[in-house]
Amino acid sequence: MQLNDKTIIVTGASSGIGETAAVLFASEGANLVLGARREALLGQLATKINDSGGSAVFLAGDVREESFAADLVELATAEFSGLDGAFNNVGMVGETVAVPDMETANWNDVIATNLTSAFFAAKHQIPALKRSGRGSIVFTSSFVGYANAGMPGMGAYAASKAGLIGLAKSLSAEHGADGIRVNTLLPGGTRTAMAGDDREIHDYIAGLHPLGRMADPTEIAEAALFLLSNRASFVTGSAMTVDGGISIRL
C-alpha cells in the first residue's frame, strides 16, 4: 500500500478530483484529513471512507483564511500524531472574461483561492513535515498558463496556476535538504462537476486533447498518488502534466 500509515491532508475534498483522490488514498492506507467548504459533503465522504475500513477526519472551512490551513495541520497532529503529505487541490476558475472587463473582486478571489491559499498551506504544512522528518506536498496547477498554453478569458486563473508552479519550485529548493518534496500537478480537461454537463462543450474540450477525450478524475488522482508516494522519492520541483497532451497542441 503506497501510503500505508501516512497522514495526508486533502483540500477541495468535497467533490471532483479531491473526493476521488481521497477515496484512492484511503485505499492505499492513508490517514486522511479532509478539507473543503461544504461540511455535509465532507461528512458523507469521511463516513464512506471510515465505513470501508479507512481512516478519515474532516474540517470545513475556507482556504482563503490562513487559520484554516493551520487548523488542518493541528487536526492531523491531534488525530494522527503528525503529517506526512498534502494534496492542496482546491481551486476555482472565476469569470471567463478579458482582463479589461474583469472585476477586481474576481481577480482577488481567484488569486486568493488558487495561489494565496497555497502560501498558507505551505507556511503551516512544512513545519509539520519537518517534524516528521520528511514529506511530500502536491499543488494542483493547470496546463492553462503553462508552456505554450494560453487561453482567452482566463487571465486570473492562468496567473494563479502559473504562480503555483513558481511557488513549488522555490519551496522544493528551500526544503529539499529537509526531506520535503514539492511538486505541481497539471491536469487537462477532467469530467467533474466543475466542467458542467453540456455535452457539446465536453466534446469540444475532448477534441483539444491529442488523446481525443477528457480525463476521468481517477486518472488525475493516480498521478497525485504517485507524487505523494515513495515511488516519486527523487521527484521534486516538477510540473507534472497529466493533460492528455493538450499543452503540446495549444
Secondary structure, 3 states (H helix, E strand, C coil): CCCCCCEEEEECCCCHHHHHHHHHHHHCCCEEEEEECCHHHHHHHHHHHHHCCCEEEEEECCCCCHHHHHHHHHHHHHHHCCCCEEEECCCCCCCCECHHHCCHHHHHHHHHHHHHHHHHHHHHHHHHHHHHCCEEEEEECCCCCCCCCCCCCEHHHHHHHHHHHHHHHHHHHHHHHHCEEEEEEEECCECCHHHCCCHHHHHHHHHHCCCCCCECHHHHHHHHHHHHCHHHCCCCCCEEEECCCHHHHC
